[in-house]
């Protein structure tokens, strides 16, 4: 029900970056990683400097790829670290990428 409500909200207000982030989080929590990545991408398009948006997007891409840190995910994590050097999720996945 929550996801359907968020989907309706975003259809009515597609310019709401935080709404897209919330929808991405909801999809992520229900293992809909491809949908989460698309929602996070919309949030980033609307607000490229949204706190945590890039690292959440990157993590959704990693899980969509079966755990592999893809080039697109690595780019998202690099942007997250450039914005906030203390972004633990981004730093972790960049280290995983290096180990791969």
N, C-alpha and C positions, 0 to 999 in steps of 0.2 A: 504494500500500500504506500509506503513512504517513497519508494522509487517512482511509482506511477504518479504520485503527487508532484514530485520534483520534475519529472518529465513534462507534465502539463504546465508547470510553472515556467520551465525553460522555453516551451513552445510559445507561451504568451509573452515572455520577456527574454528574448535571446541575447540581449546585451548585458546580462547580469553575470559578470565574471565569477563572483562568489557563489552564485547559484550553480554554475557549471562545475566549480570545484567541489561543491557539496554533492552534486550528482556523480561526479567522478569517484569521490570517496565511497558513496553508496554502492556504485557498481563494483568497486574494488573489494568492498567487504563481502559481496556476494559472488566473488570469483569471476566476475564478468570483466576480465582485464582488458580486452580489446575495447569494450565500451567505455571503460574507465579512461583508457588512454585517449580516446576521441573526446571525451568530456573535458579532460585536463587540457588537451590541445586547444579546445575552444576557450577555456579560461585564460590560457596563456596568450592567445591571440587578442583577447580583450584587455588583459592586464599583464604584460610581460614581466612586471616586477612584483607580482603577487607572491607573498611570502609562502614558501613551501610548494608553490605550483610546479616548478621545474623538477624538483626531486620526486614529487608524487607522480608526475608524468613519466619520468624515467623508470621508476619502480614498476609502474603498470606495464611499460614496454618490456622490461626484463621478465616479468611474470608471463606476459603474453608470449614471449619467446622461449618459454620453458626454462627460465632461469639464466639464460645467456645475456650478458650485458652487450647489447647490439650497439653499433655505431650511433644510432639515433638516441639511444638511452644514455650512452656516454656523453654525447653532446649536451643533453639535458642536465646531466649531473655536473658537467663542467660549468654550465651557465649558473647552476644553483650555487656552486662553490664560489664563483666569481662574485655573485651577489652577496653571499654569506659564507665566509670561510669556515664557520662553525656548523654548517649543515651536516649533521652526523650521517643521515641517510645517503646523501650525495657522496660524502667522503668514503663511506663504507663501500658503495658500489663502484666507485672509481678504483679503490684498492682491489676489489674483486676482478675488475676489468684488467688491471695490471697483472694479477695472478694468472688470469686466463692466458 
